[in-house]
Amino acid sequence: MRSNRLRQLLNEDKPSLAMHISSPSPDLAEIIGKTGTVDYIEVLAEYWPYDLYDFDNFARATELNGISSMIKVDIENKAFVAQRAIGSGIQNILFSDTRTVEDAKACISAVRADTPQSGGRFGAADRRFSSYGLEGGTDEYVKVLDDCVIALMIEKREAVENLEDILSLGGIDMVTFGANDYSLSLGKPRAFEKGDPEVKEAIEYTYKTALKMGVHPRVAIGSPEAAIPWMEMGVKHFAMGTDWHILYQFAKDNCGELRKMLEK
């Protein structure tokens, strides 16, 4: 069974870099992988349509270039989607909308093996990642599930309030902050865009607390320069770029400029 590059980097305390894509397109995964610049690709499945065949093909494409993969899942059907994604070969899970310790426990349980040692609810599934059952239920199978990186979006007021208790569970590997959702949970839509001090304080508190408690913070940034203050804080893990934002900005800047030239 395949090793997990992101898990290896965390274990070795080395930095990691991810890129977001909107849907599990194997073509996008393959072309990004060919750059040799990212360690894993995150599919934003919380926002875009997909089917279960997409997961298999996306995972195959990441394997072609020796990179890892992550999927961001909805809160309502998190266990089903997380387990089917892992079964397809997607190696790491980002759970959205966690609020409480019980929410976080459910995330951990969905991913870890159904053994007394791991304490999870993932049984012996005859899916792609286990060679369609040829390696299902083996010691290596359990290790693959234990190596799956469990990341949480900290994006609700309750999650920030419960942060230390959530991170004390011992099964959370990584956290990333969702400023847009957090702004909504405060009753201040898009306050993060205005530099709201309450949002800024929550972001800093989340990442500093994670570092203090031995959980890896991952920061989403829009440019290499934006990483500098976080690196000075001690952050080593970043996600940069999303396909639809890149397309929008390219069209807005370049097509917009050409449109002005044509209309002179």
C-alpha positions in Angstrom: 0.0 0.0 0.0 1.2 3.5 -0.8 3.1 5.7 1.7 1.6 9.1 2.6 4.0 12.0 1.7 2.2 14.5 3.9 2.4 12.2 6.9 6.1 11.6 6.3 6.7 15.4 6.3 4.8 15.9 9.5 6.6 13.1 11.2 10.0 14.6 10.1 8.9 18.1 11.1 9.5 19.3 7.6 7.4 22.0 5.8 4.6 21.2 3.3 2.9 23.0 0.5 -0.5 22.3 -1.0 -2.6 23.7 -3.8 -6.5 23.7 -3.8 -8.6 22.5 -6.8 -12.3 22.9 -7.0 -13.2 19.4 -8.2 -11.3 16.1 -8.2 -10.2 16.5 -11.8 -7.4 14.0 -12.7 -6.3 16.4 -15.4 -5.8 19.2 -13.0 -4.1 16.9 -10.5 -1.8 15.6 -13.1 -0.7 19.0 -14.5 -0.1 20.4 -11.0 1.8 17.3 -10.0 4.1 17.7 -13.0 5.4 21.0 -11.7 7.1 19.2 -8.9 6.4 22.1 -6.5 3.6 20.8 -4.3 3.5 18.0 -1.8 -0.2 17.4 -2.0 -3.4 18.6 -3.7 -6.6 19.4 -1.8 -9.9 18.9 -3.4 -12.6 21.3 -2.1 -15.4 18.8 -2.3 -17.4 20.8 0.2 -18.2 23.3 -2.6 -18.3 21.5 -5.9 -20.1 18.5 -7.4 -18.5 15.1 -7.7 -19.2 11.4 -7.9 -17.4 8.5 -6.3 -15.6 7.6 -9.6 -14.0 11.0 -9.5 -12.3 10.1 -6.3 -10.6 7.0 -7.8 -9.4 8.9 -10.9 -8.1 11.9 -8.9 -6.2 9.6 -6.6 -4.6 7.7 -9.5 -3.5 11.1 -11.0 -1.7 12.1 -7.8 0.0 8.7 -7.6 1.5 9.3 -11.1 3.6 12.1 -9.8 4.3 10.8 -6.3 2.4 13.5 -4.4 -0.2 13.1 -1.7 -3.9 14.2 -1.6 -6.5 15.7 0.7 -10.2 16.2 0.5 -12.3 18.8 2.3 -15.6 17.3 3.3 -19.0 18.6 4.4 -20.0 18.3 8.0 -23.3 16.6 7.3 -22.1 13.5 5.5 -18.5 13.6 6.7 -18.0 10.0 7.7 -19.4 8.5 4.5 -17.4 10.9 2.2 -14.2 10.6 4.2 -14.3 6.8 4.2 -15.1 6.5 0.5 -12.4 9.1 -0.4 -9.8 7.1 1.7 -11.0 3.9 0.0 -10.4 5.5 -3.4 -6.8 6.4 -2.4 -7.2 10.0 -1.2 -4.9 10.0 1.8 -5.8 12.9 4.1 -9.1 14.5 5.3 -9.9 18.1 6.1 -13.2 18.3 8.1 -15.2 21.5 7.9 -17.5 23.1 10.5 -16.2 21.5 13.7 -17.6 23.1 16.7 -17.2 20.9 19.8 -15.1 18.1 21.2 -17.8 15.6 20.2 -17.6 16.8 16.6 -13.9 16.3 16.6 -14.2 12.9 18.1 -16.6 11.9 15.3 -14.0 13.1 12.7 -11.2 11.0 14.3 -13.4 7.9 14.6 -14.5 8.1 10.9 -10.9 7.8 9.7 -9.1 5.5 12.2 -9.2 1.7 11.9 -11.8 -0.2 13.8 -9.3 -1.8 16.2 -9.0 -1.6 20.0 -5.7 0.2 19.5 -6.8 2.8 17.0 -10.3 3.2 18.4 -11.9 4.1 15.1 -14.9 3.0 13.0 -13.2 2.2 9.7 -13.5 -1.5 9.0 -12.0 -3.8 6.4 -13.2 -2.3 3.2 -12.5 -4.0 -0.1 -11.8 -0.7 -2.0 -9.1 0.6 -4.3 -6.6 1.7 -1.6 -6.5 -1.9 -0.3 -6.0 -3.4 -3.8 -9.7 -4.1 -3.8 -9.5 -6.2 -0.7 -6.3 -8.1 -1.4 -4.7 -6.1 1.4 -7.8 -5.4 3.4 -7.6 -5.8 7.2 -3.8 -6.3 7.2 -1.3 -4.6 9.6 -0.3 -2.4 6.7 -4.0 -1.5 6.1 -4.3 -0.4 9.7 -1.1 1.7 9.3 -2.4 3.4 6.2 -5.5 4.5 8.2 -3.4 5.6 11.2 -1.2 7.6 8.8 -4.1 9.5 7.3 -3.7 13.1 8.3 -6.8 14.4 10.1 -7.1 18.2 9.7 -9.9 20.4 11.1 -11.2 23.7 9.9 -11.4 26.1 12.8 -14.1 28.4 11.5 -16.8 28.7 14.1 -17.0 30.8 17.3 -17.6 27.7 19.3 -14.5 25.9 17.8 -12.3 28.8 18.9 -13.9 28.7 22.4 -13.3 25.0 22.6 -10.0 24.9 20.9 -7.8 23.7 23.7 -10.2 20.9 24.6 -10.4 19.8 20.9 -6.7 19.8 20.4 -6.2 17.9 23.6 -7.9 14.8 22.1 -4.7 13.6 20.7 -6.0 12.6 17.3 -5.9 15.9 15.4 -2.8 16.4 13.2 -3.5 19.8 11.6 -5.7 22.8 11.8 -6.5 25.6 9.4 -8.6 28.7 10.0 -11.7 29.7 8.0 -12.0 33.4 8.3 -15.1 33.8 6.2 -17.1 31.3 8.2 -15.8 32.6 11.4 -16.9 36.1 10.4 -20.4 34.7 9.8 -20.5 32.9 13.1 -19.8 36.3 14.8 -22.7 37.9 12.9 -20.3 40.0 10.9 -20.4 38.8 7.3 -17.0 39.1 5.5 -15.5 41.0 8.5 -12.2 39.3 7.7 -11.9 41.5 4.6 -12.0 44.6 6.7 -9.3 43.5 9.1 -11.8 43.1 12.0 -9.8 42.9 15.2 -11.9 40.1 16.7 -11.3 37.9 13.6 -7.6 38.7 13.5 -7.3 37.8 17.2 -9.0 34.5 16.7 -6.7 33.6 13.7 -3.6 34.4 15.7 -4.9 32.6 18.8 -5.8 29.5 16.8 -2.4 29.1 15.2 -0.4 30.0 18.3 -2.4 27.6 20.4 -1.9 24.8 17.8 1.9 25.4 17.9 1.9 25.4 21.7 -0.1 22.1 21.8 2.0 20.3 19.1 -0.6 20.4 16.4 0.5 21.6 12.9 -1.1 24.8 11.8 -1.6 25.2 8.0 -2.2 28.7 6.6 -4.0 29.4 3.3 -2.2 32.3 1.5 -2.4 34.1 -1.8 1.3 34.8 -2.5 4.7 33.6 -1.3 5.3 36.9 0.5 2.2 36.3 2.6 3.9 33.3 4.3 6.6 35.4 5.8 4.9 36.6 9.1 3.5 33.1 9.6 6.9 31.5 9.1 8.3 33.9 11.7 5.6 32.6 14.1 6.8 29.1 13.5 4.2 27.9 10.9 5.7 25.4 8.3 2.6 24.3 6.4 0.8 26.3 3.7 -1.8 26.0 1.0 -1.5 28.5 -1.9 -3.8 29.0 -4.8 -7.2 27.8 -5.9 -8.0 27.1 -9.6 -11.2 29.2 -9.9 -9.6 32.2 -8.1 -6.6 31.9 -10.4 -8.8 31.8 -13.5 -10.9 34.7 -12.3 -7.9 36.9 -11.5 -6.2 36.1 -14.8 -9.3 37.0 -16.8 -10.0 40.1 -14.7 -6.4 41.4 -15.1 -5.3 40.3 -18.5 -8.6 40.1 -20.5 -9.7 43.3 -18.8 -6.5 45.1 -19.9 -6.9 43.8 -23.4 -10.6 44.8 -23.5 -9.5 48.4 -22.6 -7.0 48.4 -25.4 -9.5 47.1 -27.9 -12.1 49.7 -27.0 -9.8 52.8 -27.3 
